[in-house]
Amino acid sequence: MLIKSQGGGRTTFPKGKWAARIVRIKSRESQQGNPMLTLVWRADDGQSYTDADGVDKALDGAEVLDNLTLIESAEWRVAEYYEAITGEEYPQSGEDWDANRLTESSAFITVDEEEFNGRMRPRVMQVEPM
């Protein structure tokens, strides 16, 4: 099943495990008022998938948004991302690190889908080192 990315004109992003890189990071506030990072992952060129009609299509340029909430109960997820992307141990709780350092970093991402506001959208479920 293909998942349509949000926004006009973007390439569809299918479920599966893909090589991708972070092309943008934005620091913002969640709906609950918590600090969070929005990561934009872009599929590496040269990957393809077969659509529902059996047609091979290039994944080049496909993007998926990923939100990381920066709260203590979700720190395990931030640590998983940090370690997979940098190959380094996540800094101890309370230590500062520069999120922009992750921009243009590559990893394997596992994409699935979730329902959000009555629509299906892609969701990064796991990040693994390349």
N, CA, C and O of each residue as an XYZ file, in Angstrom:
520
protein
N       0.846     -1.184      0.000
C       0.000      0.000      0.000
C       0.884      1.238      0.000
O       1.875      1.299      0.729
N       0.536      2.199     -0.798
C       1.274      3.456     -0.860
C       0.683      4.454      0.115
O      -0.511      4.435      0.413
N       1.529      5.303      0.589
C       1.097      6.340      1.518
C       1.368      7.674      0.856
O       2.502      7.947      0.461
N       0.376      8.492      0.730
C       0.559      9.817      0.138
C       1.111     10.760      1.195
O       0.555     10.879      2.287
N       2.201     11.425      0.867
C       2.751     12.430      1.764
C       1.818     13.620      1.811
O       1.072     13.866      0.863
N       1.854     14.358      2.901
C       1.045     15.554      3.040
C       1.658     16.660      2.178
O       2.878     16.734      2.034
N       0.830     17.497      1.620
C       1.332     18.612      0.819
C       1.228     18.294     -0.660
O       1.176     17.128     -1.051
N       1.199     19.313     -1.465
C       0.995     19.139     -2.894
C       2.253     18.746     -3.630
O       3.342     19.231     -3.325
N       2.099     17.855     -4.610
C       3.169     17.535     -5.521
C       4.279     16.658     -4.988
O       5.238     16.402     -5.715
N       4.203     16.195     -3.789
C       5.272     15.349     -3.264
C       5.132     13.926     -3.771
O       4.033     13.460     -4.070
N       6.258     13.249     -3.860
C       6.271     11.859     -4.262
C       5.643     11.012     -3.166
O       5.807     11.301     -1.980
N       4.917      9.957     -3.565
C       4.339      9.064     -2.567
C       5.451      8.357     -1.810
O       6.530      8.128     -2.356
N       5.192      8.010     -0.546
C       6.191      7.330      0.276
C       5.588      6.006      0.733
O       4.684      6.000      1.569
N       6.071      4.890      0.201
C       5.503      3.599      0.558
C       6.019      3.079      1.904
O       7.058      3.505      2.408
N       5.256      2.151      2.455
C       5.694      1.478      3.674
C       6.926      0.638      3.345
O       7.070      0.130      2.233
N       7.805      0.501      4.324
C       8.991     -0.332      4.134
C      10.209      0.275      4.788
O      10.117      1.280      5.492
N      11.358     -0.343      4.550
C      12.634      0.117      5.091
C      13.420      0.773      3.958
O      13.642      0.169      2.908
N      13.840      2.028      4.189
C      14.462      2.834      3.142
C      15.710      3.551      3.655
O      15.797      3.911      4.829
N      16.672      3.751      2.756
C      17.818      4.608      3.046
C      17.360      6.050      2.849
O      16.788      6.396      1.816
N      17.619      6.885      3.852
C      17.161      8.277      3.792
C      18.124      9.165      4.566
O      18.979      8.693      5.314
N      17.956     10.465      4.361
C      18.780     11.433      5.103
C      17.887     12.564      5.602
O      16.842     12.854      5.019
N      18.310     13.186      6.673
C      17.584     14.324      7.230
C      17.991     15.560      6.439
O      19.172     15.899      6.365
N      17.007     16.229      5.850
C      17.320     17.415      5.047
C      16.956     18.716      5.759
O      17.478     19.777      5.415
N      16.064     18.642      6.749
C      15.696     19.831      7.520
C      15.304     19.421      8.934
O      14.750     18.345      9.163
N      15.606     20.304      9.867
C      15.180     20.136     11.260
C      14.607     21.463     11.728
O      15.213     22.518     11.541
N      13.437     21.395     12.335
C      12.816     22.602     12.867
C      12.489     22.376     14.336
O      11.883     21.368     14.699
N      12.886     23.300     15.159
C      12.550     23.264     16.584
C      11.222     23.984     16.763
O      11.047     25.101     16.276
N      10.285     23.347     17.462
C       8.970     23.957     17.663
C       8.335     23.445     18.945
O       8.985     22.767     19.741
N       7.081     23.768     19.140
C       6.342     23.363     20.330
C       5.204     22.438     19.924
O       4.499     22.707     18.951
N       5.021     21.343     20.672
C       3.926     20.421     20.367
C       2.593     21.047     20.767
O       2.563     22.095     21.412
N       1.495     20.402     20.382
C       0.172     20.896     20.748
C      -0.003     20.946     22.268
O      -0.792     21.740     22.780
N       0.734     20.094     22.985
C       0.660     20.085     24.443
C       1.628     21.085     25.090
O       1.705     21.177     26.315
N       2.360     21.827     24.264
C       3.270     22.837     24.777
C       4.663     22.325     25.090
O       5.450     23.033     25.719
N       4.983     21.116     24.667
C       6.308     20.537     24.914
C       7.263     20.869     23.769
O       6.838     21.005     22.621
N       8.550     20.996     24.081
C       9.512     21.233     23.012
C       9.626     19.988     22.130
O       9.568     18.859     22.617
N       9.790     20.214     20.830
C       9.931     19.082     19.917
C      10.744     19.478     18.698
O      10.927     20.660     18.406
N      11.225     18.469     17.999
C      11.927     18.653     16.743
C      11.090     18.014     15.643
O      10.580     16.907     15.812
N      10.948     18.705     14.525
C      10.345     18.120     13.344
C      11.473     17.861     12.355
O      12.156     18.787     11.919
N      11.659     16.596     12.007
C      12.697     16.182     11.074
C      12.051     15.906      9.724
O      10.966     15.328      9.659
N      12.704     16.311      8.661
C      12.252     15.975      7.316
C      13.268     14.995      6.741
O      14.421     15.342      6.483
N      12.806     13.754      6.547
C      13.632     12.703      5.954
C      13.358     12.665      4.446
O      12.202     12.718      4.026
N      14.410     12.574      3.636
C      14.268     12.441      2.177
C      14.913     11.127      1.750
O      16.046     10.825      2.124
N      14.171     10.354      0.960
C      14.678      9.070      0.466
C      15.899      9.292     -0.416
O      15.924     10.210     -1.236
N      16.912      8.446     -0.241
C      18.083      8.506     -1.101
C      17.686      8.134     -2.527
O      16.790      7.317     -2.738
N      18.357      8.738     -3.498
C      18.100      8.443     -4.907
C      18.464      6.998     -5.222
O      19.281      6.378     -4.540
N      17.836      6.479     -6.273
C      18.173      5.146     -6.745
C      17.310      4.029     -6.173
O      17.495      2.869     -6.542
N      16.375      4.344     -5.284
C      15.492      3.336     -4.715
C      14.172      3.343     -5.483
O      13.751      4.371     -6.014
N      13.535      2.190     -5.530
C      12.253      2.116     -6.225
C      11.324      1.152     -5.499
O      11.743      0.395     -4.624
N      10.066      1.199     -5.882
C       9.051      0.325     -5.298
C       8.064     -0.031     -6.402
O       8.051      0.600     -7.458
N       7.255     -1.025     -6.158
C       6.216     -1.415     -7.097
C       4.882     -0.945     -6.546
O       4.520     -1.296     -5.423
N       4.144     -0.155     -7.319
C       2.872      0.383     -6.840
C       1.775     -0.681     -6.904
O       2.019     -1.814     -7.317
N       0.576     -0.303     -6.492
C      -0.553     -1.236     -6.411
C      -0.928     -1.818     -7.778
O      -1.552     -2.877     -7.847
N      -0.551     -1.131     -8.870
C      -0.850     -1.615    -10.215
C       0.292     -2.431    -10.808
O       0.246     -2.822    -11.975
N       1.333     -2.690     -9.984
C       2.466     -3.476    -10.461
C       3.485     -2.688    -11.253
O       4.338     -3.275    -11.919
N       3.412     -1.366    -11.193
C       4.336     -0.503    -11.933
C       5.491     -0.097    -11.024
O       5.279      0.373     -9.906
N       6.721     -0.284    -11.518
C       7.895      0.152    -10.762
C       7.999      1.669    -10.817
O       7.870      2.273    -11.882
N       8.232      2.275     -9.662
C       8.341      3.734     -9.580
C       9.557      4.106     -8.738
O       9.906      3.413     -7.782
N      10.193      5.212     -9.112
C      11.345      5.720     -8.367
C      10.869      6.408     -7.094
O       9.846      7.092     -7.084
N      11.616      6.216     -6.044
C      11.298      6.850     -4.767
C      12.018      8.191     -4.628
O      11.840      8.892     -3.632
N      12.830      8.549     -5.623
C      13.650      9.762     -5.578
C      12.843     10.983     -5.146
O      11.807     11.288     -5.737
N      13.316     11.678     -4.119
C      12.703     12.913     -3.674
C      11.565     12.758     -2.685
O      11.058     13.759     -2.179
N      11.147     11.530     -2.391
C      10.058     11.337     -1.433
C      10.506     11.821     -0.054
O      11.644     11.592      0.356
N       9.601     12.490      0.652
C       9.904     13.001      1.990
C       8.841     12.553      2.977
O       7.675     12.378      2.623
N       9.260     12.372      4.212
C       8.341     12.049      5.294
C       8.749     12.884      6.509
O       9.932     12.995      6.831
N       7.749     13.467      7.175
C       7.990     14.256      8.379
C       8.011     13.340      9.585
O       7.317     12.324      9.620
N       8.811     13.704     10.572
C       8.950     12.909     11.776
C       9.104     13.849     12.962
O       9.974     14.720     12.952
N       8.272     13.683     13.980
C       8.336     14.538     15.159
C       8.963     13.802     16.341
O       8.595     12.670     16.654
N       9.906     14.463     16.981
C      10.531     13.947     18.196
C      10.216     14.902     19.336
O      10.691     16.037     19.350
N       9.417     14.446     20.290
C       9.089     15.273     21.446
C      10.234     15.187     22.444
O      10.696     14.098     22.781
N      10.684     16.334     22.908
C      11.854     16.400     23.790
C      11.420     16.460     25.251
O      11.627     17.456     25.944
N      10.807     15.352     25.701
C      10.396     15.232     27.099
C      11.006     13.953     27.666
O      11.383     13.048     26.922
N      11.096     13.895     28.972
C      11.779     12.783     29.624
C      11.211     11.417     29.243
O      11.971     10.475     29.018
N       9.883     11.300     29.168
C       9.278      9.996     28.872
C       9.533      9.535     27.437
O       9.350      8.356     27.133
N       9.949     10.433     26.555
C      10.238     10.073     25.165
C      11.731     10.137     24.854
O      12.134     10.037     23.695
N      12.541     10.302     25.885
C      13.981     10.442     25.675
C      14.594      9.187     25.053
O      15.590      9.280     24.336
N      14.013      8.018     25.317
C      14.514      6.774     24.726
C      14.477      6.851     23.200
O      15.379      6.352     22.529
N      13.428      7.480     22.653
C      13.285      7.582     21.193
C      14.319      8.561     20.630
O      14.917      8.302     19.586
N      14.524      9.670     21.315
C      15.531     10.643     20.889
C      16.910      9.973     20.921
O      17.707     10.143     19.997
N      17.189      9.212     21.985
C      18.468      8.513     22.112
C      18.651      7.492     20.986
O      19.744      7.370     20.434
N      17.593      6.764     20.645
C      17.656      5.778     19.552
C      18.043      6.465     18.244
O      18.901      5.974     17.511
N      17.414      7.591     17.957
C      17.714      8.336     16.739
C      19.152      8.840     16.762
O      19.901      8.645     15.805
N      19.527      9.480     17.847
C      20.860     10.074     17.968
C      21.942      9.021     17.740
O      22.878      9.235     16.969
N      21.806      7.891     18.413
C      22.823      6.845     18.322
C      22.856      6.206     16.937
O      23.934      5.900     16.427
N      21.689      5.999     16.319
C      21.645      5.413     14.981
C      22.250      6.348     13.942
O      22.918      5.900     13.010
N      22.019      7.630     14.100
C      22.468      8.605     13.108
C      23.934      8.978     13.288
O      24.677      9.064     12.310
N      24.356      9.200     14.536
C      25.730      9.667     14.770
C      26.717      8.535     15.023
O      27.921      8.709     14.834
N      26.222      7.387     15.444
C      27.119      6.295     15.825
C      27.756      6.524     17.180
O      28.668      5.795     17.571
N      27.286      7.525     17.895
C      27.823      7.856     19.214
C      26.774      7.596     20.283
O      25.578      7.529     19.998
N      27.240      7.451     21.516
C      26.318      7.283     22.633
C      25.588      8.598     22.893
O      26.180      9.675     22.827
N      24.305      8.494     23.185
C      23.489      9.679     23.472
C      24.015     10.366     24.725
O      24.344      9.687     25.697
N      24.106     11.715     24.730
C      24.597     12.437     25.908
C      23.739     12.144     27.148
O      22.543     11.876     27.041
N      24.356     12.198     28.284
C      23.648     11.982     29.542
C      22.509     12.978     29.681
O      22.578     14.091     29.160
N      21.471     12.574     30.381
C      20.314     13.443     30.596
C      20.767     14.782     31.174
O      21.541     14.831     32.130
N      20.281     15.843     30.587
C      20.626     17.182     31.052
C      21.770     17.813     30.278
O      21.969     19.025     30.360
N      22.532     17.017     29.525
C      23.622     17.558     28.719
C      23.061     18.144     27.427
O      22.110     17.611     26.855
N      23.655     19.241     26.973
C      23.230     19.874     25.733
C      23.869     19.197     24.524
O      24.993     18.702     24.605
N      23.149     19.178     23.406
C      23.691     18.737     22.126
C      22.988     19.511     21.028
O      21.843     19.931     21.195
N      23.656     19.699     19.926
C      23.139     20.509     18.818
C      22.374     19.636     17.835
O      22.972     18.824     17.128
N      21.057     19.795     17.783
C      20.220     18.993     16.894
C      20.561     19.235     15.427
O      20.396     18.334     14.605
N      21.029     20.420     15.085
C      21.364     20.721     13.686
C      22.492     19.844     13.172
O      22.682     19.714     11.963
N      23.233     19.248     14.078
C      24.323     18.356     13.694
C      23.789     17.122     12.970
O      24.539     16.443     12.268
N      22.505     16.828     13.135
C      21.900     15.666     12.492
C      21.519     15.931     11.033
O      21.272     14.990     10.279
N      21.469     17.210     10.630
C      21.090     17.552      9.257
C      22.088     16.937      8.280
O      23.300     16.971      8.493
N      21.543     16.375      7.202
C      22.278     15.678      6.146
C      22.857     14.345      6.616
O      23.662     13.738      5.909
N      22.454     13.885      7.803
C      22.857     12.566      8.273
C      21.961     11.513      7.645
O      20.786     11.763      7.379
N      22.522     10.335      7.409
C      21.783      9.253      6.768
C      21.545      8.099      7.722
O      22.305      7.883      8.666
N      20.466      7.356      7.455
C      20.125      6.171      8.237
C      19.110      5.365      7.447
O      18.596      5.827      6.428
N      18.824      4.170      7.914
C      17.704      3.402      7.379
C      16.489      3.749      8.220
O      16.545      3.709      9.449
N      15.392      4.089      7.558
C      14.154      4.366      8.286
C      13.105      3.333      7.881
O      13.003      2.952      6.715
N      12.337      2.892      8.861
C      11.218      2.004      8.604
C       9.960      2.851      8.674
O       9.668      3.468      9.698
N       9.213      2.875      7.564
C       8.027      3.714      7.441
C       6.773      2.844      7.455
O       6.711      1.819      6.777
N       5.793      3.254      8.220
C       4.485      2.615      8.262
C       3.457      3.730      8.085
O       3.806      4.829      7.653
N       2.228      3.464      8.407
C       1.210      4.501      8.296
C       0.412      4.579      9.584
O       0.312      3.610     10.338
N      -0.156      5.760      9.819
C      -1.011      5.978     10.978
C      -2.154      6.893     10.563
O      -2.050      7.645      9.594
N      -3.234      6.814     11.309
C      -4.350      7.713     11.055
C      -4.159      8.966     11.891
O      -3.851      8.894     13.080
N      -4.345     10.108     11.258
C      -4.212     11.391     11.938
C      -5.282     12.310     11.379
O      -5.316     12.573     10.177
N      -6.154     12.799     12.246
C      -7.262     13.677     11.832
C      -8.076     13.071     10.689
O      -8.458     13.768      9.748
N      -8.335     11.774     10.782
C      -9.183     11.106      9.810
C      -8.521     10.737      8.499
O      -9.191     10.241      7.594
N      -7.203     10.969      8.370
C      -6.474     10.644      7.134
C      -5.270      9.781      7.467
O      -4.696      9.889      8.551
N      -4.898      8.940      6.542
C      -3.697      8.130      6.714
C      -2.485      8.950      6.291
O      -2.521      9.686      5.304
N      -1.408      8.804      7.064
C      -0.173      9.505      6.720
C       1.014      8.612      7.072
O       0.903      7.721      7.914
N       2.164      8.862      6.412
C       3.349      8.059      6.708
C       3.895      8.389      8.085
O       3.759      9.513      8.568
N       4.519      7.392      8.715
C       5.131      7.610     10.016
C       6.417      6.806     10.100
O       6.440      5.617      9.784
N       7.489      7.467     10.530
C       8.752      6.773     10.747
C       8.625      5.998     12.056
O       8.387      6.577     13.116
N       8.786      4.692     11.962
C       8.618      3.831     13.128
C       9.951      3.481     13.786
O      10.016      3.258     14.995
N      11.018      3.433     12.977
C      12.313      3.028     13.503
C      13.419      3.654     12.667
O      13.258      3.886     11.468
N      14.541      3.924     13.320
C      15.740      4.438     12.654
C      16.896      3.522     13.013
O      17.109      3.203     14.182
N      17.643      3.101     11.994
C      18.777      2.203     12.209
C      20.008      2.752     11.483
O      19.887      3.429     10.461
N      21.188      2.453     12.022
C      22.420      2.922     11.351
C      22.571      2.311      9.969
O      22.079      1.214      9.705
N      23.251      3.023      9.101
C      23.538      2.503      7.745
C      24.752      1.604      7.799
O      25.165      1.063      6.773
